[in-house]
Amino acid sequence: MIKYSRQRESIVNFLASRTDHPTAETIYQNIKKEFPNISLGTVYRNLSLLEEIGEIIKISTGVGPDHYDYNTAPHYHFICRGCGCVMDIDLDFADELMTQVQESTDLAIESCSVSFTGLCPDCENELS
């Protein structure tokens, strides 16, 4: 059993209110408003714990810092290789993909993380 923490609860509530997959720095800047003495290290430790217990997902983009997602249901992400933004892609076949992989291998699939990479409309327009 994990000891209750108001700071951790605030981090979870902040992530639950967002769909833009914030970074630890963004989370820190917002949580700091409620907890002025919180450190960035505390935010990172809580994010790591929340990821470990399956309450959030950490998304490593390869471009800049990691992003965090409250939605732990199987779903896809788009990662912009220009600005590093992360967006959800709503496709219905996430569960079907996991089932197909499990049925065609002898692996016990527990979760699925699929990311598409490219340029978001803003970055694509900058290159045009």
C-alpha positions as CSV (number, residue, x, y, z in Angstrom):
1,M,0.0,0.0,0.0
2,I,1.3,3.4,-1.0
3,K,1.2,6.2,1.6
4,Y,-1.3,8.9,0.6
5,S,0.3,12.2,-0.6
6,R,-1.6,15.4,-1.3
7,Q,1.2,16.4,-3.8
8,R,0.8,13.1,-5.7
9,E,-3.0,13.5,-5.7
10,S,-2.6,17.0,-7.1
11,I,-0.3,15.6,-9.9
12,V,-2.8,13.0,-10.8
13,N,-5.7,15.5,-10.8
14,F,-3.6,17.9,-13.0
15,L,-2.9,15.1,-15.5
16,A,-6.5,13.9,-15.4
17,S,-7.6,17.4,-16.5
18,R,-5.2,17.5,-19.5
19,T,-5.2,15.9,-22.9
20,D,-2.0,17.6,-24.1
21,H,0.5,15.2,-22.5
22,P,2.5,17.7,-20.4
23,T,6.2,17.3,-19.5
24,A,7.4,17.1,-15.9
25,E,8.5,20.7,-16.1
26,T,4.9,21.8,-17.0
27,I,3.5,19.7,-14.3
28,Y,6.0,21.1,-11.8
29,Q,5.2,24.7,-12.8
30,N,1.5,24.1,-12.2
31,I,1.7,22.0,-9.0
32,K,4.1,24.7,-7.6
33,K,1.1,27.1,-7.5
34,E,-0.6,24.9,-4.9
35,F,2.6,23.6,-3.2
36,P,5.2,26.4,-3.4
37,N,7.8,24.4,-1.7
38,I,7.6,21.3,-3.9
39,S,10.8,20.4,-5.8
40,L,11.1,19.3,-9.4
41,G,12.7,16.1,-8.0
42,T,9.6,15.4,-5.9
43,V,7.5,15.8,-9.1
44,Y,9.8,13.3,-11.0
45,R,9.7,10.8,-8.1
46,N,5.9,10.9,-8.0
47,L,5.6,10.6,-11.7
48,S,7.9,7.6,-11.6
49,L,5.8,6.0,-8.9
50,L,2.6,6.7,-10.7
51,E,4.0,5.1,-13.8
52,E,5.3,2.1,-11.9
53,I,1.8,1.4,-10.4
54,G,0.1,1.9,-13.7
55,E,-1.8,5.1,-13.0
56,I,-0.1,7.1,-15.8
57,I,1.9,6.5,-18.9
58,K,5.3,8.0,-19.6
59,I,5.8,8.8,-23.3
60,S,9.4,9.1,-24.5
61,T,9.5,11.1,-27.7
62,G,13.1,11.1,-28.7
63,V,12.7,14.8,-29.1
64,G,13.2,16.6,-25.8
65,P,11.7,15.6,-22.5
66,D,9.3,12.8,-21.7
67,H,5.6,13.5,-21.6
68,Y,2.9,12.1,-19.3
69,D,-0.6,10.8,-20.0
70,Y,-3.4,10.0,-17.6
71,N,-5.2,7.8,-20.1
72,T,-3.8,4.3,-19.5
73,A,-6.2,2.6,-21.9
74,P,-4.6,1.2,-25.0
75,H,-4.4,4.0,-27.6
76,Y,-2.0,5.5,-30.1
77,H,0.0,8.7,-30.1
78,F,1.4,11.0,-32.7
79,I,4.8,12.5,-31.9
80,C,5.9,15.6,-33.9
81,R,9.6,15.3,-34.8
82,G,9.7,19.1,-35.1
83,C,8.3,20.5,-31.9
84,G,8.0,17.3,-29.9
85,C,4.3,17.7,-29.1
86,V,2.3,14.5,-28.4
87,M,-1.3,13.9,-29.5
88,D,-3.7,11.1,-29.0
89,I,-5.0,9.3,-32.1
90,D,-8.4,7.7,-31.6
91,L,-8.5,4.5,-33.5
92,D,-10.7,1.6,-32.6
93,F,-8.4,-1.2,-33.3
94,A,-5.9,-1.0,-30.3
95,D,-7.4,-4.0,-28.6
96,E,-7.6,-5.9,-31.9
97,L,-3.9,-5.3,-32.5
98,M,-3.0,-6.6,-29.1
99,T,-5.2,-9.7,-29.7
100,Q,-3.6,-10.3,-33.1
101,V,-0.1,-10.2,-31.7
102,Q,-1.0,-12.4,-28.8
103,E,-2.7,-15.0,-31.1
104,S,0.2,-15.0,-33.6
105,T,3.0,-15.4,-31.0
106,D,3.5,-17.3,-27.7
107,L,3.8,-13.9,-25.9
108,A,1.6,-12.9,-23.0
109,I,0.7,-9.3,-24.1
110,E,-0.1,-7.0,-21.2
111,S,-0.2,-3.6,-22.9
112,C,0.4,-1.9,-26.2
113,S,2.2,1.3,-26.9
114,V,2.2,2.5,-30.5
115,S,3.4,5.9,-31.7
116,F,3.3,7.5,-35.1
117,T,6.0,10.1,-35.9
118,G,5.9,12.9,-38.3
119,L,5.2,16.7,-38.4
120,C,2.2,18.4,-36.8
121,P,0.3,20.9,-39.0
122,D,2.2,23.9,-37.4
123,C,5.6,22.4,-38.0
124,E,4.6,21.3,-41.5
125,N,3.4,24.8,-42.3
126,E,6.8,26.3,-41.1
127,L,8.6,24.1,-43.6
128,S,6.3,25.1,-46.5
